[in-house]
Amino acid sequence: MYVGTYLQSIRSLMDLKRYQNLFVFKQRSVAEHSWSVAKIAQTLAYIEQDKFGNTIDFGVLLQKCISHDELEVITGDILSNTKRRTKAMRRAVESLEKLVYKEDYAENLLPQGWEERFKPFTLDAKDGTIEGDILAAADVIDTLFESVDEIKLGNKTYFEDVYVSSVRKLQSMELKSVHHFLEHSLMDVIKGTELENIQITSKEEELMP
């Protein structure tokens, strides 16, 4: 496959909409989401570096951010709660993504010889490295922003649950920049909304007697 074909194909992420099976007031594309994730990740990385002394490879981080959803050119946007509804579903989606990466993405989209180069930025983007962890956090934070926007516009039925689950995911993460965001920045995001009054405990805290 040639570079031009790959780039032309990836541009379709600008037309691929998120939350395709839900009503949303603000329709965003996967490409818009990836840009926002990259900006959030850049901010988290600066906090990790400047406040907590961690070393970040910004080149690797950027490539993970802008490429992590490229498989959706083939699979479409599978909602997170659908992917993780059951362990069997999660395993099935992971198997699908591996198959799609090999048979469709690597063989039919990527220029020849790029399969292993792109694997850490697409299939294995959230790989447990600090850059992968920052990507995972930024992905959740952007989903949180999207849910707040929808709630502000009155679209509460689904997106209040998205907001709560997003905060819980962030609470469970170990990155210090994430907890810095929750402590110092989350209130800026939800200020003036009814979300200010929601007290979100972790699932572990809910189970405590």
Solvent accessible surface area in square Angstrom, and as a share of the most:
residue,aa,sasa,rsa
1,M,88,0.39
2,Y,176,0.67
3,V,73,0.42
4,G,49,0.47
5,T,54,0.32
6,Y,12,0.05
7,L,98,0.49
8,Q,135,0.60
9,S,28,0.18
10,I,28,0.14
11,R,147,0.54
12,S,48,0.31
13,L,10,0.05
14,M,95,0.43
15,D,109,0.56
16,L,34,0.17
17,K,79,0.34
18,R,22,0.08
19,Y,19,0.07
20,Q,101,0.45
21,N,114,0.58
22,L,51,0.25
23,F,133,0.56
24,V,18,0.10
25,F,106,0.44
26,K,96,0.41
27,Q,85,0.38
28,R,60,0.22
29,S,3,0.02
30,V,0,0.00
31,A,28,0.22
32,E,91,0.41
33,H,2,0.01
34,S,10,0.06
35,W,170,0.60
36,S,23,0.15
37,V,0,0.00
38,A,16,0.12
39,K,92,0.39
40,I,21,0.11
41,A,0,0.00
42,Q,64,0.29
43,T,73,0.43
44,L,5,0.03
45,A,0,0.00
46,Y,99,0.38
47,I,30,0.15
48,E,1,0.00
49,Q,73,0.32
50,D,105,0.54
51,K,122,0.52
52,F,70,0.29
53,G,65,0.63
54,N,52,0.27
55,T,122,0.71
56,I,12,0.06
57,D,72,0.37
58,F,65,0.27
59,G,40,0.38
60,V,46,0.27
61,L,4,0.02
62,L,96,0.48
63,Q,77,0.34
64,K,3,0.01
65,C,1,0.01
66,I,91,0.46
67,S,6,0.04
68,H,18,0.08
69,D,20,0.10
70,E,7,0.03
71,L,14,0.07
72,E,21,0.09
73,V,43,0.25
74,I,64,0.33
75,T,38,0.22
76,G,17,0.17
77,D,24,0.13
78,I,40,0.20
79,L,19,0.10
80,S,46,0.30
81,N,75,0.39
82,T,56,0.33
83,K,44,0.19
84,R,118,0.43
85,R,188,0.68
86,T,71,0.41
87,K,138,0.58
88,A,60,0.47
89,M,70,0.31
90,R,86,0.31
91,R,145,0.53
92,A,55,0.43
93,V,9,0.05
94,E,85,0.38
95,S,70,0.45
96,L,74,0.37
97,E,49,0.22
98,K,129,0.55
99,L,93,0.46
100,V,9,0.05
101,Y,5,0.02
102,K,102,0.43
103,E,89,0.40
104,D,49,0.26
105,Y,0,0.00
106,A,13,0.10
107,E,103,0.46
108,N,78,0.40
109,L,19,0.10
110,L,2,0.01
111,P,10,0.07
112,Q,169,0.75
113,G,71,0.68
114,W,65,0.23
115,E,51,0.23
116,E,121,0.54
117,R,144,0.53
118,F,27,0.11
119,K,67,0.28
120,P,54,0.34
121,F,21,0.09
122,T,9,0.05
123,L,40,0.20
124,D,61,0.32
125,A,4,0.03
126,K,98,0.42
127,D,64,0.33
128,G,58,0.56
129,T,63,0.36
130,I,48,0.24
131,E,20,0.09
132,G,1,0.01
133,D,57,0.30
134,I,0,0.00
135,L,0,0.00
136,A,24,0.18
137,A,0,0.00
138,A,0,0.00
139,D,21,0.11
140,V,20,0.12
141,I,1,0.00
142,D,7,0.04
143,T,29,0.17
144,L,0,0.00
145,F,64,0.26
146,E,6,0.02
147,S,0,0.00
148,V,2,0.01
149,D,36,0.19
150,E,3,0.02
151,I,6,0.03
152,K,113,0.48
153,L,86,0.43
154,G,48,0.46
155,N,21,0.11
156,K,81,0.34
157,T,132,0.77
158,Y,52,0.20
159,F,1,0.01
160,E,51,0.23
161,D,96,0.50
162,V,16,0.09
163,Y,4,0.01
164,V,36,0.21
165,S,48,0.31
166,S,4,0.02
167,V,5,0.03
168,R,54,0.20
169,K,77,0.32
170,L,0,0.00
171,Q,60,0.26
172,S,89,0.57
173,M,42,0.19
174,E,164,0.73
175,L,20,0.10
176,K,117,0.50
177,S,0,0.00
178,V,0,0.00
179,H,75,0.33
180,H,39,0.17
181,F,20,0.08
182,L,33,0.17
183,E,132,0.59
184,H,104,0.47
185,S,38,0.24
186,L,21,0.10
187,M,99,0.44
188,D,107,0.55
189,V,30,0.17
190,I,7,0.04
191,K,146,0.62
192,G,72,0.69
193,T,21,0.12
194,E,82,0.37
195,L,1,0.01
196,E,67,0.30
197,N,122,0.63
198,I,62,0.32
199,Q,155,0.69
200,I,31,0.16
201,T,57,0.33
202,S,25,0.16
203,K,131,0.56
204,E,122,0.55
205,E,94,0.42
206,E,104,0.47
207,L,152,0.76
208,M,132,0.59
209,P,179,1.12
